[in-house]
Amino acid sequence: MVIYMEYAIAKVSTKGQIVIPNALRRDIRTGDEFLMVKDQGRIILKNMKNLASDLRNDFVFAEKVEKAWQEYDKGKFENKSKDDFLKELRAC
């Protein structure tokens, strides 16, 4: 079994941005979103369009939950009736 890999070197700008070299972005389109995982000194990018749709939805939901907790921790939250809360939850 032969595994084909491409590699390139990129620098981080003063704004924390990294340009993906042209040779590696042939299949990447403007607006594509990437899952970034940092693990033991590595950063792995995974194009979200290639993830299973239910997994992508899980990440979107987890992001919404995290933002909600951050707002709650700042004291910014709304009191809602159970019915209003469930209605909004079902809309997610």
N, C-alpha and C positions, 0 to 999 in steps of 0.2 A: 504494500500500500504506500503510495507516494503522497505526501502532504505538501501542497503548494502554498507558500506564504510569501507575502510581500512585506517590505518594511521600509521605513524612511525615518529621518530625524527631523524634529521640529523644535522650535524654541518657544518659550513662554514669553509673551510681551509684558510690559510694565502694567498692563491692565488685566493680566491673568489669562489672556487669550492665547489659544494655540491654533495655528493654521494647519489644517490637514493637507499634506502635500498632494499636488495634483495627481500624481501617479496612484494614490490610494483613494481618491474620492470620485472615481469614475462612476460608481453606482450610487453616489450620494446626491440628493437633490436639495435645493434651497427649501428650508422649512423642515427638513427631516429632524426628528428628535432622537436623542441617544440616551440610553441608560448608561450611567457611569458608575463603576464599582471600583473602590480603592481597597486593595488588599495586600498587605505585606510589601509595600513599596511599589506595587504595580497599579496602574490605572487601566481598566478595561472599558472600552466603548462598545456598546451593542446597539445597532440601529433598531429603534422601537418598531418599525414597520415589519421587521422580521420576527418579532416575538409573537407568540400565540395571542390572539385578540383577548382572551380571558385574562391572561397574565398582564397584558398592557392595561386592561381595565382595573386589575388589582393594584397596579402601581399608581394609576390615576387616583383611585379611591384612597390609597394610603397617603398620597400627597395631600389630598383634601382634608383627611383626618388630622395629619400633622399640622397643617395650617390652622385648623379649628382649635387644636390644643394650644398652639402658640397664642392665638387671640384670647382664649380662655385664661391662659396664664397672665396675660396683660390686663385682665379684667374686662375685656371687650367680649361680651356675649349677650345673647337675647334670651329673654324668657318667652317660651312658647307653650301653647297647650299641647297635650299629647297628640291630638289629631293633626294639628299644624306641623308638629315635628315629624310625625310619620309620613304625612303627605310630602314634605320636603325630602325626607330620606328616600322615599320611593321614586322620586324624580331623578335621583342620582344615577 
